[in-house]
């Protein structure tokens, strides 16, 4: 009971990390459950083309978002001034200005994007969805402060509540119209509810416009490499849709997107846990300071990777059955997408905990070098694999790219005394075993992806 009280009420780093990790898993699990419920309902009310069209919308918006990211949230997490009102208000001012510029750019680029993808609906949808970029820019820094201090309970509740309301709105619009605007309405509603709730329900002072020069210099100095890193990160997270969106039909892209939605669950959960927990942990317990810190990090990595690999293996082994059970026959080929994408995430999952060591140390330049290397290799792998072997080749090329980037991961991790050779050796062995088993069981499912091949 004493140990339980320390975890649930204590203020040590370990107690806060455990609580925050549990809340992150609870929040992400609840969020994905809601997304799945929404997905299952909307796939029966809408056509595959609607999901293909919205995947192009989110590629476009994510591109604008990443290509302008100044790393405001990361700066608040790692800076020694992360609790200073002057620093926080300057960060918020930068964030608001960025959101307004992005909304204007979305409106200006809507027609060219519609012409490029031969999807006229984008010209009407993009300006409306572009408002979400301004809404996100208005989010208060109280949200980042809660993350910095690993106090995530109320934040998790707000996010889940907003998603429930967005889901209800999306389903009602889909039932009334049967159009892609249901997905637009759901996304916009969720962000508006989040904005209002963050301002009213999170503890701490509100924000106002301020420009303190030392704070701005620190934010811009740290953020210039984050800006470049997130540009590379956009290619990492959306490169598949950029390449496939140009060549696949909207229906085929919609089927691919359903497979991606399921297969990305372990990776996105891991990314969220790493993003919320590791910068504060590395900041307070740097691995270069002591063997004790490194030992604690080793235990944390084993726990995190063990859970994520169990999820990854489950999706790789059960992907076709999940798709067959959850979706109607129009989406059957998504089962092969789930299997192949899950396997291709193995190299990324092994290296998951290293990137944030650089950010916690303020080494945004090293973080950028790794992101740029990954992005270049991934785009090359997607393009060459897709050209030679179709959709399956594109996805395998993406996985091989992350494998080739692993030496750069080691370089950055060693630079910050964060590399854990025992952890990596164990999970490379696990990953190879899972990959061999999945290949034996699901070869035919993977080869069936030729029906969605690039022309």
N, C-alpha and C positions, 0 to 999 in steps of 0.2 A: 504493500500500500504506500509505503514511503517513496519507493522508486516511482510508482505511478503518479503520485502527487508532484514529484520533481519534474516529470515529463509534462504533466498537464498544467502546472502552475509556475514552474521554475523559470528563471530568467537567464539561465546559462545559455551559451551558444548551442550546446547539444540539445537542450530542451526546446529552445526556439526552433532549431532546425528540424527536429522530429515533428513538432506540431505543424510547422509550415509545410513540411513534406507531406504529412498526412492530409492537411487541408488542400494542398495542391492536387494530390491524387483524388481526393473526394470531389473537388471542384471540377477537375478535368474529366473524371469518370462521369459525373453528373452531366457535364456539358456535352460529352460525346453521346451519352444516352439520349439526351434531348435532340442532338443532331441526328442520331439514328432514327428516333421516332419521327422527326420532321422529314427525314429522307424517305422513310418507308411510306408515310402518308402522301408526300408530294410526288413520289414516283408513280403513284396510282392516279393522281389527279392531273399530272403534267406529262409531257412527252420527253424522251431522251434529249431532243434538240434543246429544250429549255435549260437543262443542266450543262450542256455543251456551251451554250451561249453565255451562261453565267460564269463558267470557268474562264472564258475570254475576258469578261468584265473584271474578274478578280485578278487575272494576270496583269491587265492594264493598270488597275489601281495599285496593286502591289508594286509594280514597276515604278510608278510615280512616287509612292511612299518610300521605297528603299533607295531610290536614286536621289532622294533629298534628305535622308535621315542624318541628323547631326548628333545622334547618340545622347540625347538629353536624358533619357531614363537611365542609361548606363553611367552617365556622368554623376547623376544623383546617387546611384548605388555605391560608387567607388570613391567619390570625392570626400576629402576631410571636411569640406564645407557643406556636405549634404543635408545638414539640419539648419543652415543659416537662411533666414527669410529673404535676405537680399539675393542670395544665390538662387534660391528656389523661384523667386518672382522673375528674375532675369531669365532663368530656364523656361518658365512658363510663357514669357513674352516671345521668346524665340520660337517656341512650339506653336503659338497662336498665329504668328506671322507666316510660318511655314504652311500651316493648314489652309490659310486663306489663299496663298499663292497656288497651292496644289489644286484647290477647287477651281480656280480660274483656268489653270492649265488643262484640267479634265474637260471643261466645257470647250476649250479651244481645239483640243485634239480628238474630240468625239467623232467628227465626220471623217477625218483621215483614218482613224482606227476602223471605222465601219467599212470604208472602202478597201483597206488592206486585207481584212478578213472576209470580205464579201458578205457581211452580215449587217444589213441596213438598220436592224433594230438597235444596234449599238449607239447610233447617233442620238436616239431618244433616251436610252437607259443610262449611258455614262454620265451625262450632266446631273441626273438625279442622284445616282449613287456617289458622284463626286462630292456631294454635300457631306458624306460620311468622313471625308478627310478633314474638313473644317471642324466637324463635331469632335473627332479624335484630338485635334489640336487644342480644343477647349477643356480637355480633361485636366482636373486639378493635380498639382504635384503631390497632394495628399495620397494619391494612389501609389506613386513611386516611394514615398516615405514609408508607407505600410510595408512595401516589399523590402526596403532597405533594412527595416528593423525586424523583419520576419514575423510580422503581425498580420496574418492574412485571413482571419476568420470572417470579418465583416465584408472584406473585399470579395471573398469567394461567394458569400450569400448574395451580394449585389449582382455579381456576374450571372449566377444561375437564375436569379429572379428575372433579370432583364432578358435572358435567353428564353425563358418560359413565355413571357409576354410577346416577344418577337415571333416565337413559334406559333402561338395562337393567331396572331395577326396574319402570318404567312399562310396558314391553313385556310383561314376565312377568305382571304383574297383568292387563293387557288380554287377554292370551292365555288366562288362567285364568278370568276373570270376564266379559269383554266389557262392562264397566261404566265409568262416568265415574270411578270410584275409582282407575282406573289413572293418570289425570292428576293426581289428588290425591297418590297415593303417589310419583309421580315428583318433584313439586315439593317435598314434605316431605323426601324422601331427599336431594335435591340440597343443600338448605340445611343439613341436619344434617352432611353431609360437609364442606361449606364451613366451618362453625363449628369443627369439630374440627381441620381442616387449618390454618385461620388461627392457632389457638392454638398448635399444635404445630410448624408449619413456617415461619412468618414470623419474621424476626429482630426483636429488640427485647423490651423488658420487657412482662410481662403487666399486666393492669389489676386494680384493686381499688376497692371503694367509697370515694369521697372527695367531700367538698363544700367546696371552697375558695371563699369568697365573691367575691373579685375575678374568679376564673375564671368562676364562675356568672353574675356580672353581665355580663361580656363576652359570654358565650355567649347569654344571654337577650336582651341589647340587640341583638346582630347577628341573632339567630334570630327575633325577633318579626316582622321583615319577611319573612324566609324562610318563616315559618309562613304568612303571608298569601299569599306568592308561590306556595308549593306547593299551597295550596288552589285558587288560580287555575290552576296547572299541572295539577291533577287534571282540571279542566274541559277544558283544552286536549288532554290525552292520552286522556281517557276520555269526553269529551262525546258523541262519536259513538255509543258503546255505551250511554250513559245514555239518549239519545233513541231510538236504534234498538231497544235491548233492551226497551223498553216496548211497542213496536208490532209489531216483526217476530216471526214464530214462531221457536221455538228452532232449527228446521232452517234457516230463512233466515238467522238470526243466525250460525249455524255456518258457512254458506257465505260470508257477509260476512267472518267472522273469518279464514277461509283466505286470502281476497284481501288482507286487511289484513296478515296475517303476511308475505306476499311483498312487498307494496308498501312496507312500513315499513322494509325492510332498509337502504336508503341513509340514511334520516332517523335511524334509531336508531344506525347506525354513526357518522354525523356528530355526533350528540348525545354519544355516548360519547367520541369523540376530543376534542370541545370541552370536555367536563366534566373529562377527565383531564389535558389538556395546557394549556388556555388560562389558567386561573387562575394556575398557577405561572409561565407565561410572562409574563403581564401583570404579575404581582407583581414579578418580577425585572427586566423590561424595559418599564416603563410607556411607552405611546406619547407621552404629553405631555412626556417628558423630552428627547427628541431626534428629529431627522429620521432618524437612523440606525435607531432603534428602530422608527419607523413604516415604513421601507423593508423591514426584516426581516419585519414583520408582513404587509406587502403581499405579499411573496413566499410567505409561509406560507399566506395566504388563497387566493392563486391556485392553489397546489398542492392544498390541501384541497378547495376548491370544484370545481376541474377534475375531480378523481377522483370526487367525489360526484355531480356532474352527469352524468358518463359512466354511472355506475350507475343514476341516476334515469331517464335517457333509455332505457337498456337495458330496464328494467322496464316503462316506459310503452309501448315499441314491441313488446316480446316477451311482455307479460303473458298474452294469451289462449293463445299457443302453450305457455308454461310450464305453465299450468293444465291444458291439454289433455294435455300430455306426462306430467305428474307425478301427476295425480289422475284418479279414475274419473269417469264422466259426471255423477254426482250433484252434483259441484262445478263444473260447466262455467261457471255464471254468475259465479263468482269472477274470471274473466278480465277482465270489465268493471270490477269493483271495483279490480283491480290497476292498470288503465290510468288510471282516473279519480283514484284516490288518488295515484298517482305524479305526475300533473300538478298536483294541488292542493298538493303539497309544495314547488313551485318557490319561492314567496315565502318560506317558512320557511328553505329552504336558503340563499338569498341572504343572509339576516340572521343566519345561524347563529353567526358568530364574535363578535358584538357584546355579547350579554348578559353574558358572563363578564368583560368589562372593568369593569362596574359592581361585580360581586362581588369582583374582585381589589382594587378600590379601597375596599372596605368599604361601598359604596353599596347596601345591601340594599333601601333604600326606593325608589330608582330602578328597581331590578330588579323590585320588586313592582308599581310603576305600569305598567311594560310588560306584565308577566304578566297583571295585572287587565284591562288594555285588550284584550289578545288574547282572554282568556277570555270577556269580555262579548260581543265581536264574534263569536267562534266559536259560542257557544251561540245567539246571535240568528240567525246564518247557517244553522246546522243546523236550527233549528226552523222558520224562515220558508221556507227552501228545501225542506225535507221536506214541509211542509204544502202548498205550492203545486205541487211537481213530483216528489214521491216521493223515493226513495233517491238517484237521480242529483242531484236538486235539493239534497238535504241535503249531499252531498259537495261540490258546486260552491259552495254557500253557505259551507262551511268554508274553501275556498280563497280566496274573495273576502274573507272576514273577515281572513285573514292579509295580504292585499294592502292593505286599509284600515288595518291596524295599522302599516304600513311607516313612515309619518311619525313615529310615536312611537319606532320603532327608531332612526331618524336622530337624533332629539332626544337619546336616551340615549347613542348612540355619539359624537355631537359633544361632549356634556358631558364625556366622558372622553377626548377627542382620538383616538377609535378609528375614526371613520367613514372608509371608503375608497371614495370616489365612483367611481374608475376600476374597481375590482373590481365594484361593483354595476352600473354601466352595462354592462360586458361581459357579466355573467351574466343581466341582464334581457334583453339581446338574444338570448343563447343560449336562455334559457327560452321566449321568445316563438317562436323558430324551432322548438324541439322541440314545443311545444304545437300549432303549426299543422300540423306533419307528422303528429303522432299523431291529431289530429282528422280529417285527411283519410283516414288508414288505418283508423281504428277507430270511426267514427261508429256503425255498426250494433251493434257490441259494447257501446258505452255505452248506446244506446237499449234494448238487450235487458235492462238492469237493471230495466225496468218490471215484469218478472216477480217481482221481490222488493220491489215498492213498498209503502210504508206504506199502511194502509187509509185 
